[in-house]
Amino acid sequence: MRFGENVTIDAAVCWLPTTRQSAAAQVSDGVLTPAESAQSGVVEVPVAVEHAAPEMAVLAGRRALRQAGVAPADVDVLFHSWTYHQGHDFWSPAHYVADGVGAVNAVPVGIAQMCHGGAMALHEAALHLCADPSARAALVTTGDRFQRPGFDRWTSDSHVAYGDGATAAVLSRSGRGLRLLAQTVRAAPDMEGMYRGDDPFSPAPLEHSRPVDVRRTKKAFAAAGGMARFAELAPGAIGGLITSALAQAGLAPDDRRVRHVLLPRLGPATLERTYLPVLERRLPHATVHRPGAHTGHLGSGDLLANLAVVQREALIAAGEVALLLTGGGGFTWSCTVLGRGTGPDGPAGDGAAPC
């Protein structure tokens, strides 16, 4: 989808709790082996002690609205995404976030697309602005908290450590700062078994394992040949997304205006197998960023956290482009193209913690 010059990111923030758990401590405590710690690729992860996931999303949303200078009542639609439990079993966290930030006129929508949810929420918000000329602003939020007894951030999954936190972005047509030029999305529904394995359907949450055991479902998926198929499919899908997204933004892969690429906050093995070979072939001139050493995987928040990095660090100048790559179980991948126009940025940030 090409968004052209019409959709702007007025603010993008990442809200992280101050408590941290280090990988080194997990090794000392016998939770991880040194090899497993290295596979996660993290030094430490943020841990939410005081706030549930939707509460963190409210804090991120309020901060983004303040930075954007957008009144909560002017938000027409709010998309909230998550990966794991939001604190209640039968409930709409999107409506809680809308109420918490004061978006009294917004239509709240929940996006459940695993770790790709934040990217998909951004896509839907941009589409809404393009489709409805009367829409003033859209707010996108994510929030995840990976706590025992339901989930073990260090051992529930393989090659990745999970951090708690929330992200938010305000989209409008203000013309300030970053432009959302294009975003391409591709899905491979036949890969959904990676997170299901051969488990039967259960009548209630956590009946297969407590905490969640993603390693078990991936092992079953691999035994059925799924991982081999995924390894063949993923690089081609990502390469095609990059080419298509750049073409929609009016750029070729060898265009030197493509300055930066930011990757999802996953373990080094996943990045080196799936993403980096594609980038070495198609975008050898671009600087590749592998954030996440101090956050871990933020669930559905990886893309918006990386978007906050692009904005906070002013990675691109006028006329330059940054790409954000991400993916999520199901399986879905996307490539987001960010540009910067010649107009001024939005209001300066208010000291948000680095992501």
FENFENLIN-V241671 format. One record per pair of residues at least 12 apart in sequence whose ideal C-beta (glycine too) atoms are under 10 Angstrom apart, sorted by the first residue. I is the first residue (numbers start at 0). J is the second residue. If there is no record, write none. Layout:
BEGIN
i-><I;I>
j-><J;J>
END
This chain:
BEGIN
i-><0;0;0;0;0;0;0;0;0;0;0;1;1;1;1;1;1;1;1;1;1;1;1;2;2;2;2;2;2;2;2;2;2;2;2;2;2;2;2;3;3;3;3;3;3;3;3;3;4;4;4;4;4;4;4;4;5;5;5;5;5;5;5;5;5;5;6;6;6;6;6;6;6;6;6;6;6;6;6;6;6;6;6;6;7;7;7;7;7;7;7;7;7;7;7;7;7;7;7;7;7;7;8;8;8;8;8;8;8;8;8;8;8;8;8;8;8;8;8;8;8;8;8;8;9;9;9;9;9;9;9;9;9;9;9;9;9;9;9;9;9;9;9;9;9;10;10;10;10;10;10;10;10;10;10;10;10;10;10;10;10;10;10;10;10;10;10;10;10;10;10;11;11;11;11;11;11;11;11;11;11;11;11;11;11;11;11;11;11;11;11;11;11;11;11;11;11;11;11;12;12;12;12;12;12;12;12;12;12;12;12;12;12;12;12;12;12;12;12;12;12;12;12;12;12;12;13;13;13;13;13;13;13;13;13;13;13;13;13;13;13;13;13;13;13;13;13;13;13;13;14;14;14;14;14;14;14;14;14;14;14;14;14;14;14;14;14;14;14;14;14;14;14;14;15;15;15;15;15;15;15;15;15;15;15;15;15;15;15;15;15;15;15;15;16;16;16;16;16;16;16;16;16;16;16;16;16;16;16;17;17;17;17;17;17;18;18;18;18;18;18;18;19;19;19;19;19;19;19;19;20;20;20;20;20;20;20;20;20;20;20;21;21;21;21;21;21;22;22;22;22;22;22;22;22;22;22;22;22;22;23;23;23;24;24;25;25;25;25;25;25;25;25;28;30;30;30;31;31;31;35;35;35;35;35;35;36;36;37;37;37;37;38;38;38;38;38;38;38;38;39;39;39;39;39;39;39;39;39;39;39;39;39;39;39;39;40;40;40;40;40;40;40;40;40;40;40;40;40;40;40;41;41;41;41;41;41;41;41;41;41;41;41;41;41;42;42;42;42;42;42;43;43;43;43;43;43;44;44;44;44;44;44;44;44;44;44;44;44;44;44;44;44;45;45;45;45;45;45;45;45;45;45;45;46;46;46;46;46;46;46;46;47;47;47;47;47;47;47;47;47;48;48;48;50;50;50;50;50;50;51;51;51;51;51;51;51;51;51;51;52;52;52;52;52;52;52;52;52;52;52;52;52;52;52;52;52;52;52;52;53;53;53;53;53;53;53;53;53;53;53;53;53;53;53;53;53;54;54;54;54;54;54;54;54;54;55;55;55;55;55;55;55;55;55;55;55;55;56;56;56;56;56;56;56;56;56;56;56;56;56;56;56;56;56;56;56;56;56;57;57;57;57;57;57;57;57;57;57;57;57;57;58;58;58;58;58;58;58;59;59;59;59;59;59;59;59;59;59;59;59;59;59;59;59;59;60;60;60;60;60;60;60;60;60;60;60;60;60;60;60;60;60;60;60;61;61;61;61;61;62;62;62;62;62;62;62;63;63;63;63;63;63;63;63;63;63;63;63;64;64;64;64;64;64;64;65;65;65;65;66;66;66;66;66;66;66;66;66;67;67;67;67;67;67;67;67;67;67;67;67;68;68;68;68;68;68;69;69;69;69;69;69;69;69;69;69;69;70;70;70;70;70;71;71;71;71;71;71;71;71;71;71;72;72;72;72;72;72;73;73;73;73;73;73;73;73;73;74;74;74;74;74;74;74;74;74;74;74;74;74;74;74;74;74;75;75;75;75;75;75;75;75;75;75;75;75;75;75;75;76;76;76;76;76;76;76;76;76;76;76;76;76;76;76;76;76;76;76;77;77;77;77;77;77;77;77;77;77;77;77;77;77;77;77;77;77;77;77;78;78;78;78;78;78;78;78;78;78;78;78;78;78;78;78;78;78;78;78;78;78;78;78;79;79;79;79;79;79;79;79;79;79;79;79;79;79;79;79;79;79;79;79;79;79;79;80;80;80;80;80;80;80;80;80;80;80;80;80;80;80;80;80;80;80;80;80;80;80;80;80;80;80;80;80;81;81;81;81;81;81;81;81;81;81;81;81;81;81;81;81;81;81;81;82;82;82;82;82;82;82;82;82;82;82;82;82;82;82;82;82;82;82;82;82;82;83;83;83;83;83;83;83;83;83;83;83;83;83;83;83;84;84;84;84;84;84;84;84;84;85;85;85;85;86;86;88;88;90;91;91;91;92;92;92;92;93;93;93;93;93;93;93;93;94;94;94;94;95;95;96;96;96;96;96;96;96;97;97;99;100;100;100;102;102;102;104;105;105;105;106;106;107;107;108;108;108;108;108;110;110;110;110;110;110;110;111;112;112;112;112;112;112;112;113;113;113;113;113;113;113;113;113;113;113;114;114;114;114;114;114;114;114;114;114;114;114;114;114;114;114;114;114;114;114;114;115;115;115;115;115;115;115;115;115;115;115;115;115;115;115;116;116;116;116;116;116;116;116;116;116;116;117;117;117;117;117;117;117;117;117;117;117;117;117;117;117;117;117;117;117;117;117;118;118;118;118;118;118;118;118;118;118;118;118;118;118;118;118;118;118;118;118;118;119;119;119;119;119;119;119;119;119;120;120;120;120;120;120;120;120;120;120;121;121;121;121;121;121;121;121;121;121;121;121;121;122;122;122;122;122;122;122;123;123;124;124;124;124;124;124;124;124;124;125;125;125;125;125;125;125;126;127;128;128;128;128;129;129;132;134;134;134;135;135;135;136;136;136;136;136;137;137;137;137;138;138;138;138;138;139;139;139;139;139;139;139;139;140;140;140;140;140;140;140;141;141;141;141;141;141;141;141;141;141;141;141;141;142;142;142;142;142;142;142;142;142;143;143;143;143;143;143;143;143;143;143;143;144;144;144;144;144;144;145;145;145;145;145;145;145;145;145;145;146;146;146;147;147;148;148;148;148;149;149;149;149;149;149;150;150;150;150;150;150;151;151;151;151;151;152;152;152;153;154;154;154;154;155;155;155;155;155;155;155;156;156;156;156;156;156;156;156;156;156;157;157;157;157;157;157;157;158;158;158;158;158;158;158;158;158;158;159;159;159;159;159;159;159;159;159;159;160;160;160;160;160;160;160;161;161;161;161;161;161;162;162;162;162;162;162;162;162;162;162;162;162;163;163;163;163;163;164;164;164;164;164;164;164;164;165;165;165;165;165;166;166;166;166;166;166;166;166;166;166;166;166;167;167;167;167;168;168;168;168;168;169;171;173;173;173;174;174;174;174;174;175;175;175;175;175;175;176;176;176;176;176;176;176;176;176;176;176;177;177;177;177;177;177;177;177;177;177;177;177;177;178;178;178;178;178;178;178;178;179;179;179;179;179;179;180;180;180;180;180;180;180;180;180;180;180;180;180;181;181;181;181;181;181;181;181;181;181;181;181;181;181;181;182;182;182;182;182;182;182;182;182;182;182;183;183;183;183;183;183;183;183;183;183;183;183;183;183;183;184;184;184;184;184;184;184;184;185;185;185;185;185;185;185;185;185;185;185;185;185;186;186;186;186;186;186;186;186;187;187;187;187;187;187;187;187;187;187;188;188;188;189;189;189;189;189;189;190;190;190;190;190;190;190;190;190;190;190;190;191;191;191;191;191;192;192;192;192;192;192;192;192;192;193;193;193;193;193;193;193;193;193;193;193;193;194;194;194;194;194;194;194;194;194;195;195;195;195;195;196;196;196;196;196;196;196;196;196;196;196;196;196;197;197;197;197;197;197;197;198;198;198;198;213;216;217;229;229;229;230;230;232;232;232;233;233;233;233;233;233;233;233;234;234;234;234;234;234;234;235;236;236;236;236;236;236;237;237;237;237;237;237;237;237;237;237;237;238;238;238;238;238;238;238;238;239;239;239;240;240;240;240;240;240;240;240;241;241;241;241;241;241;241;241;241;241;242;242;243;244;244;244;244;244;244;244;244;245;245;245;245;245;245;245;246;247;247;248;248;248;248;248;248;249;249;249;250;250;250;250;252;252;252;252;252;252;253;253;253;253;254;254;254;254;255;255;255;255;256;256;256;256;256;256;256;257;257;257;257;257;257;257;257;257;257;257;258;258;258;258;258;258;258;258;258;258;258;258;259;259;259;259;259;259;259;259;259;259;259;259;259;259;259;259;259;260;260;260;260;260;260;260;260;260;260;260;260;260;260;260;260;260;260;261;261;261;261;261;261;261;261;261;261;261;261;261;261;261;261;261;261;261;261;262;262;262;262;262;262;262;262;262;262;262;262;262;262;263;263;263;263;263;263;263;263;263;263;263;263;263;263;263;264;264;264;264;264;264;264;264;264;264;264;264;264;264;264;264;264;265;265;265;265;265;265;265;266;266;266;267;269;269;270;270;270;270;271;273;273;273;274;274;274;274;274;274;275;275;277;278;278;282;285;285;285;286;286;287;287;288;288;288;288;288;288;288;290;290;290;290;290;291;291;291;293;293;293;294;294;294;297;298;299;299;300;301;301;301;301;301;301;302;302;302;302;302;302;302;303;303;303;304;304;304;305;305;305;305;305;305;305;305;306;306;306;306;306;307;307;307;307;307;308;308;308;308;309;309;309;309;309;310;310;310;310;310;311;311;311;311;311;312;313;313;314;314;315;315;315;316;317;317;317;317;317;318;318;318;318;319;319;319;320;320;320;320;321;321;321;321;321;322;322;322;322;323;323;323>
j-><122;125;126;129;179;181;182;183;184;244;247;129;179;180;181;182;183;244;246;247;248;249;336;122;125;126;128;129;170;178;179;180;181;182;247;248;335;336;338;129;178;179;180;181;247;248;249;338;172;174;178;179;180;338;340;342;125;128;129;132;171;172;174;178;179;180;121;124;125;126;127;128;129;137;170;171;172;173;177;178;179;180;181;182;67;125;128;169;170;171;172;173;174;175;176;177;178;179;340;342;344;345;63;67;121;125;139;168;169;170;171;173;175;176;177;178;179;303;306;307;309;310;337;345;63;64;66;67;68;69;136;168;169;170;171;172;173;174;175;176;177;310;344;345;346;62;63;64;65;66;67;68;69;138;167;168;169;170;171;175;176;177;306;307;310;344;345;346;348;349;351;59;63;66;67;121;139;166;167;168;169;170;176;177;302;303;304;305;306;307;308;309;310;311;337;345;348;351;354;58;59;60;61;62;63;64;65;66;67;140;165;166;167;168;169;303;304;306;307;310;311;348;349;351;352;354;45;59;62;63;141;164;165;166;167;168;294;297;300;303;304;305;306;307;308;311;351;352;353;354;45;50;54;55;56;57;58;59;60;61;62;63;140;142;164;165;166;167;300;304;307;351;352;354;44;45;46;47;55;59;162;163;164;165;166;293;294;297;300;304;351;352;353;354;44;45;46;47;48;49;50;55;58;144;162;163;164;165;352;45;46;47;48;49;352;44;45;46;47;48;49;163;42;43;44;45;46;162;293;294;41;43;44;45;46;152;153;160;162;163;295;36;41;42;43;44;293;35;36;37;39;40;41;42;43;44;153;160;292;295;36;42;43;36;43;39;41;43;44;152;153;154;160;153;151;153;154;153;154;160;153;154;157;158;160;266;153;160;158;266;267;268;157;158;159;160;266;267;268;269;152;153;156;157;158;159;160;161;265;266;267;268;291;292;295;296;158;159;160;264;265;266;267;268;269;270;289;291;292;295;296;152;153;159;160;161;162;264;266;291;292;293;294;295;296;160;291;292;293;294;295;160;162;292;293;294;295;145;152;153;160;161;162;163;164;264;291;292;293;294;295;296;297;144;152;162;163;164;293;294;295;297;352;354;144;145;146;152;162;163;164;295;142;143;144;145;146;162;163;164;165;144;146;163;86;142;144;163;164;165;84;85;86;87;92;95;142;144;146;163;79;81;82;83;84;85;86;92;96;141;142;143;144;145;146;163;164;165;298;300;79;81;85;86;87;90;91;92;93;94;95;96;99;140;142;144;165;85;86;92;95;96;99;142;144;165;96;140;141;142;143;144;163;164;165;166;167;300;77;79;80;81;85;92;93;95;96;99;100;139;140;141;142;143;164;165;166;167;300;79;92;95;96;97;98;99;100;101;140;142;165;167;99;100;140;142;164;165;167;96;100;138;139;140;141;142;164;165;166;167;168;300;303;304;307;351;74;77;79;96;97;99;100;101;102;138;139;140;141;142;165;166;167;168;169;99;100;101;140;167;100;165;167;348;349;350;351;100;138;139;140;166;167;168;169;303;307;348;351;100;101;102;136;138;167;169;169;346;348;349;167;169;310;345;346;347;348;349;351;136;138;167;168;169;170;171;173;175;176;345;346;169;171;173;175;345;346;102;135;136;137;138;169;170;171;173;345;346;101;102;104;135;136;97;99;100;101;102;103;104;105;136;138;101;102;103;104;105;135;102;104;105;134;135;136;138;169;171;97;100;101;102;103;104;105;106;107;134;135;136;137;138;169;170;171;102;104;105;106;124;127;128;131;133;134;135;136;137;138;171;97;102;104;105;106;107;108;123;124;127;128;131;134;135;136;137;138;139;170;93;94;96;97;98;100;102;105;106;107;108;109;120;124;136;137;138;139;140;167;93;96;105;106;107;108;109;110;116;117;119;120;121;122;123;124;127;137;138;139;140;141;168;170;91;92;93;94;95;96;97;107;108;109;110;111;116;117;120;138;139;140;141;142;165;167;299;92;93;108;109;110;111;112;113;114;115;116;117;118;119;120;121;123;139;140;141;142;143;166;298;299;300;302;303;327;93;96;109;110;111;112;113;116;117;120;140;141;142;143;144;165;298;299;300;111;112;113;114;115;116;117;141;142;143;144;145;150;161;296;297;298;299;300;301;327;328;113;142;143;144;145;146;149;150;152;155;161;163;211;298;299;143;144;145;146;149;150;204;205;211;109;142;143;144;142;144;203;204;109;107;108;109;107;109;140;142;105;106;107;108;109;110;120;140;106;107;108;109;107;142;109;138;140;141;142;165;167;138;140;140;138;140;167;136;137;138;135;136;137;138;127;137;138;140;120;123;124;127;139;122;123;124;139;140;141;299;299;184;186;299;327;328;329;331;191;193;194;298;299;326;327;328;329;330;331;141;143;159;161;263;264;265;296;297;298;299;300;301;302;325;326;327;328;329;330;331;184;186;263;299;301;302;325;326;327;328;329;330;331;332;333;139;141;143;298;299;300;301;302;325;327;331;139;140;141;142;143;166;167;168;297;298;299;300;301;302;303;304;305;306;325;327;333;139;141;182;184;263;299;301;302;303;305;306;323;324;325;326;327;331;332;333;334;335;139;182;184;299;302;325;327;331;333;137;138;139;140;141;166;168;299;302;303;137;139;141;168;170;179;182;302;303;306;323;333;335;139;179;182;183;184;333;335;137;139;136;137;138;139;168;169;170;171;179;137;139;170;179;181;182;335;182;170;170;171;172;179;172;179;172;170;171;172;171;172;173;169;170;171;172;173;168;169;170;171;167;168;169;170;171;166;167;168;169;170;302;303;306;165;166;167;168;299;300;303;164;165;166;167;168;297;298;299;300;301;302;303;304;163;164;165;166;167;297;298;299;300;161;162;163;164;165;166;296;297;298;299;300;161;162;163;164;165;298;160;161;162;163;210;211;295;296;297;298;161;163;210;209;210;205;209;210;211;204;205;208;209;210;211;205;209;210;211;212;213;209;210;211;212;213;210;295;296;295;210;212;213;214;208;210;211;212;213;214;215;194;211;212;213;214;216;217;265;266;296;213;214;217;218;266;268;269;214;217;265;266;267;268;269;270;272;296;213;263;264;265;266;268;269;291;295;296;264;265;266;291;294;295;296;264;294;295;296;297;298;264;291;293;294;295;296;297;298;300;301;304;354;294;295;297;298;300;294;295;297;298;300;304;352;354;297;298;300;303;304;297;298;299;300;301;302;303;304;305;306;307;354;300;303;307;351;302;303;306;307;310;345;345;342;343;345;340;341;342;343;345;340;342;343;344;345;346;309;310;313;337;339;340;342;343;344;345;346;306;309;310;313;314;315;321;337;338;339;340;344;345;248;320;336;337;338;339;340;342;248;306;335;336;337;338;244;245;247;248;249;250;320;335;336;337;338;339;340;243;244;245;246;247;248;249;250;320;322;334;335;336;337;338;240;244;247;248;302;323;333;334;335;336;337;239;240;241;242;243;244;245;246;247;248;332;333;334;335;336;240;243;244;331;332;333;334;335;232;235;236;237;239;240;243;326;330;331;332;333;334;236;326;327;329;330;331;332;333;228;229;232;233;236;326;329;330;331;332;329;330;331;225;228;229;232;329;330;220;225;226;228;229;232;233;236;328;329;330;331;220;225;328;329;330;216;217;219;220;223;225;229;328;330;213;216;217;219;220;221;225;226;229;328;329;330;211;213;216;217;220;327;328;329;330;207;216;219;220;328;212;213;214;215;216;217;218;219;220;221;222;223;225;215;216;218;219;220;222;223;212;215;216;219;328;328;229;272;273;330;272;273;273;330;332;269;272;273;274;277;326;330;332;272;273;274;275;276;277;280;277;273;277;326;330;331;332;273;274;276;277;278;281;324;326;332;333;334;252;274;276;277;278;280;281;334;277;332;334;277;322;324;326;332;333;334;335;257;260;277;278;281;282;322;324;334;336;281;334;334;320;322;323;324;333;334;335;336;257;281;282;320;322;334;336;336;334;336;320;322;334;336;337;338;320;336;338;320;322;336;338;280;281;282;283;284;285;281;282;283;284;282;284;285;320;284;285;319;320;285;315;316;318;319;320;338;281;282;284;285;286;315;319;320;321;322;336;282;284;285;286;314;315;316;318;319;320;321;322;282;285;286;287;288;305;308;309;312;314;315;319;320;321;322;323;337;274;275;277;278;281;282;285;286;287;288;289;305;320;321;322;323;324;334;286;287;288;289;290;301;302;304;305;306;308;309;314;321;322;323;324;325;335;337;274;275;278;287;288;289;290;291;301;305;322;323;324;325;289;290;291;296;297;301;302;304;305;323;324;325;326;327;332;289;290;291;292;293;294;295;296;297;298;300;301;302;304;305;325;354;289;291;295;296;301;325;326;291;295;296;289;296;326;287;289;291;324;289;324;326;332;287;289;324;325;326;332;287;289;324;322;324;322;320;321;322;314;321;322;324;305;308;309;312;314;321;323;304;305;308;353;354;304;305;354;352;353;354;352;353;354;354;327;325;327;354;323;324;325;326;327;354;323;324;325;326;327;333;335;323;325;354;323;353;354;321;322;323;324;325;335;337;354;321;323;335;337;354;348;351;352;353;354;321;323;353;354;321;322;323;337;339;337;339;344;345;348;347;348;351;353;354;353;339;344;337;339;337;338;339;339;338;339;340;341;342;338;339;340;341;337;338;339;336;337;338;339;335;336;337;338;339;334;335;336;337;335;336;337>
END
